[in-house]
């Protein structure tokens, strides 16, 4: 019997599309337009980065990063300062407000996810995570 993986792929794409309705996704979606990803990157990289690093890590153009950083600075999430070792470069630094926001939103999302995973139980949770990791590895190897 030949498996039609396109049927499974369509179902997976549909599920991922509907995932935006999940409470965990909505908790993080208040940080739209790449804000969540940028804040997460800064938190996990000593709270500082160059715009080029953000562009590469987020797979978006430097122009898009510049617009995002402008918005984030206006919101008080980050500050941009000249790099003391190279005045042509800018350093992006996470503010206390930005750090608190990302930590709160992440904690809320983790709480919701933990409740749902607890309902699945330990075996299904482990299986789900194993498959998610495997899918992510496969996707990343295609880049």
TAQUI-V11653 format. One record per backbone hydrogen bond with DSSP energy under -0.5 kcal/mol. NH is the residue of the N-H (numbers start at 1). CO is the residue of the C=O. E is the energy in kcal/mol with one decimal. If there is no record, write none. Layout:
BEGIN
NH_CO_E, NH_CO_E
END
This chain:
BEGIN
5_3_-1.0, 7_4_-1.1, 8_4_-0.9, 9_5_-2.7, 10_6_-2.6, 11_7_-1.9, 12_8_-2.6, 13_9_-2.7, 14_10_-2.4, 15_11_-2.5, 16_12_-2.6, 17_13_-2.1, 18_14_-2.1, 19_15_-1.2, 20_17_-0.9, 21_18_-2.4, 22_19_-1.7, 26_22_-2.3, 27_23_-2.0, 28_24_-1.1, 29_25_-1.9, 30_26_-0.7, 31_28_-1.7, 32_30_-1.0, 35_32_-2.2, 36_31_-1.3, 38_34_-2.6, 39_35_-2.8, 40_36_-2.8, 41_37_-2.4, 42_38_-2.4, 43_39_-2.7, 44_40_-2.1, 45_41_-0.5, 45_42_-1.1, 47_42_-2.6, 48_45_-1.8, 49_92_-1.9, 51_90_-0.5, 53_50_-0.7, 54_50_-1.7, 55_51_-2.6, 56_52_-2.5, 57_53_-3.0, 58_54_-2.7, 59_55_-0.8, 60_55_-1.8, 65_61_-2.2, 66_62_-2.4, 67_63_-1.9, 68_64_-2.5, 69_65_-3.1, 70_66_-2.0, 71_67_-2.1, 72_68_-2.7, 73_69_-2.5, 74_70_-2.2, 75_71_-1.7, 76_73_-0.9, 77_72_-2.6, 78_72_-0.8, 79_93_-2.2, 81_91_-2.3, 83_86_-0.6, 83_89_-2.4, 84_82_-0.5, 86_83_-1.3, 89_86_-2.5, 91_81_-3.6, 92_49_-3.5, 93_79_-2.8, 93_91_-0.5, 94_47_-2.7, 95_77_-2.6, 98_76_-0.5, 99_95_-2.7, 100_96_-2.6, 101_97_-2.3, 102_98_-2.4, 103_99_-2.4, 104_100_-2.5, 105_101_-2.6, 106_102_-2.4, 107_103_-2.3, 108_104_-2.4, 109_105_-2.3, 110_106_-2.7, 111_107_-2.4, 112_108_-2.0, 113_109_-2.6, 114_110_-2.8, 115_111_-1.8, 116_112_-1.9, 117_113_-2.8, 118_114_-2.2, 119_115_-1.4, 120_116_-1.4, 121_117_-1.8, 125_121_-2.1, 126_122_-2.4, 127_123_-2.4, 128_124_-2.9, 129_125_-2.6, 130_126_-2.4, 131_127_-2.5, 132_128_-2.7, 133_129_-2.6, 134_130_-2.2, 135_131_-2.8, 136_132_-2.6, 137_133_-2.6, 138_134_-2.2, 139_135_-2.7, 140_136_-2.8, 141_137_-1.9, 142_138_-0.6, 142_139_-0.9, 143_140_-1.0
END
